Amino acid sequence: MNQEEIKKIIPHRDNMLLVEEAEVIDEKTSKGKITIKGDEFFLRGHFPGNPVVPGVILCEMMAQASCVLLAGKAENCTPYFTKMNNVKFKNKVLPGDTLESVCELVKSRGPFYFVNTKGYVNGKLCVEAELSFALIKNEE
């Protein structure tokens, strides 16, 4: 999926659309990619002269890549974060890096979806987390 296809699933737009490409591998696995260009809003103050992608932004990148798994279920709904567990930051993500997210749906219950995610740069694990979302109907 390109960004226009991703926009049909999640409501994020510039500057908060943080996945450039996504792919559904099977009904339980998706992958996403984003290349850090260096001019992103979150790098301006984190840290001047030593830009590093903030951890919370890495989690958002993986969450957005995860939400493509909800494509058939997300119509007229918004996926909201409900929890982040066991978040671990292993290596920095810097300008010029391409973060590749691997997302695995481990269970769902009603409107809640639970996903294990990992983010890699050049095959090296940088971040991992257990994320959960609730699909909430949009008010008309």
Legacy VTK file of the C-alpha trace (Angstrom):
# vtk DataFile Version 3.0
C-alpha trace
ASCII
DATASET POLYDATA
POINTS 140 float
0.000 0.000 0.000
1.127 3.519 -0.696
0.247 6.532 1.476
-3.011 7.240 -0.378
-4.205 3.678 0.275
-3.092 3.904 3.909
-5.109 7.139 4.328
-8.273 5.150 3.583
-7.634 3.073 6.738
-6.211 5.533 9.268
-7.165 9.186 9.771
-3.596 10.526 10.100
-2.408 13.240 7.716
0.656 15.463 7.359
2.619 15.851 9.683
1.405 12.812 11.607
1.129 10.232 8.817
4.235 8.272 9.777
4.177 5.289 7.433
5.099 5.604 3.747
4.438 2.036 2.644
2.573 -0.861 4.210
1.896 -4.431 3.276
-0.473 -7.019 4.679
1.445 -10.305 4.649
-1.470 -12.420 5.915
-4.483 -11.859 8.194
-2.198 -11.624 11.252
0.957 -9.945 9.938
1.746 -6.584 8.376
4.873 -4.628 7.558
5.434 -0.909 7.220
8.276 1.375 6.151
9.256 4.978 6.613
12.520 6.683 5.743
13.627 9.425 8.116
14.583 12.378 5.949
15.972 14.652 8.661
13.552 17.579 8.293
10.684 16.068 10.318
9.082 18.262 12.993
10.027 15.870 15.796
13.754 16.106 15.021
14.004 19.902 15.366
14.160 19.780 19.143
15.185 16.144 19.701
18.084 16.863 19.835
19.603 20.006 18.261
22.843 18.990 16.561
22.197 15.311 17.371
18.806 14.361 15.850
17.320 11.096 17.127
13.769 9.874 16.447
11.879 10.059 19.780
10.694 6.768 21.241
7.048 7.787 21.304
7.268 8.575 17.566
8.761 5.133 16.906
5.767 3.618 18.720
3.399 5.717 16.595
5.156 4.561 13.409
4.719 0.916 14.411
1.110 1.531 15.468
0.233 3.016 12.098
1.841 0.063 10.318
-0.218 -2.226 12.580
-3.503 -0.557 11.705
-3.381 -1.755 8.100
-4.337 -5.148 9.577
-7.682 -3.558 10.448
-8.430 -2.486 6.875
-11.608 -4.516 6.472
-12.819 -3.640 9.947
-11.951 0.072 10.168
-14.604 1.475 7.838
-16.312 4.432 9.518
-14.157 3.868 12.632
-11.044 5.406 14.148
-8.347 3.192 15.689
-7.301 4.630 19.067
-4.286 3.556 21.110
-5.423 1.926 24.342
-2.141 0.610 25.691
1.591 0.237 25.161
3.275 -2.562 27.134
6.831 -3.821 27.378
8.247 -1.084 25.159
11.986 -1.541 24.715
14.346 0.742 22.832
17.428 -1.116 21.632
19.116 1.193 19.103
18.772 4.769 17.865
16.891 5.647 14.683
18.563 8.542 12.866
18.074 10.701 9.761
18.685 8.594 6.663
17.486 5.390 8.353
14.515 3.402 7.066
12.466 1.960 9.901
10.827 -1.325 8.916
7.999 -2.357 11.222
6.842 -5.954 11.568
3.446 -6.259 13.250
1.702 -9.417 14.427
-1.938 -9.488 15.538
-2.002 -11.763 18.594
-5.679 -11.472 19.546
-8.832 -9.443 19.244
-11.795 -9.114 21.549
-14.774 -7.020 20.474
-13.439 -3.632 19.351
-9.990 -4.292 20.896
-6.951 -5.488 18.932
-3.616 -6.575 20.415
-0.445 -6.428 18.318
3.208 -7.295 18.925
5.482 -4.975 16.974
9.165 -4.715 16.212
11.043 -1.978 14.364
14.263 -2.646 12.477
16.874 -0.573 10.645
19.012 -2.616 8.247
17.890 -5.794 10.000
18.965 -4.521 13.429
16.240 -4.431 16.114
15.688 -0.855 17.324
12.363 -0.978 19.165
9.737 -3.494 20.223
6.370 -3.146 21.938
3.039 -4.762 22.680
0.342 -2.364 21.456
-3.418 -2.404 21.732
-6.092 -0.434 19.908
-9.814 0.089 20.094
-11.827 0.612 16.904
-14.380 3.273 17.779
-17.258 4.182 15.449
-17.063 7.723 14.101
-19.880 10.024 15.095
-21.846 11.147 12.080
LINES 1 141
140 0 1 2 3 4 5 6 7 8 9 10 11 12 13 14 15 16 17 18 19 20 21 22 23 24 25 26 27 28 29 30 31 32 33 34 35 36 37 38 39 40 41 42 43 44 45 46 47 48 49 50 51 52 53 54 55 56 57 58 59 60 61 62 63 64 65 66 67 68 69 70 71 72 73 74 75 76 77 78 79 80 81 82 83 84 85 86 87 88 89 90 91 92 93 94 95 96 97 98 99 100 101 102 103 104 105 106 107 108 109 110 111 112 113 114 115 116 117 118 119 120 121 122 123 124 125 126 127 128 129 130 131 132 133 134 135 136 137 138 139
